[in-house]
Amino acid sequence: MLDERARRMTMAERLALASDLTDFVVAQSRAAIAATMPGASEQEVNLRWCEIHYGVEFTDRVRRFLASRTS
């Protein structure tokens, strides 16, 4: 059934659906991380998400960049 609907969708509709699903999954994963970090700021949660998905080295570079912007 989903295959039939997917075949009838335009490329723009498929891309929009993929984008919506990605947004949903990212939001859910950030919410799950936030639940394990009571009291953490949104930035701390986002940095932990970044660490999980992109690695410690990259996330440390992001942390240093963010710190340089607030100094």
Protein Blocks (a to p, Z undefined) as FASTA:
>chain_A
ZZmmmmmpcfklmmmmmmmmmmmmmmmmmmmmmmmmghiafklmmmmmmmmmnojklmmm
mmmmmmmmmZZ
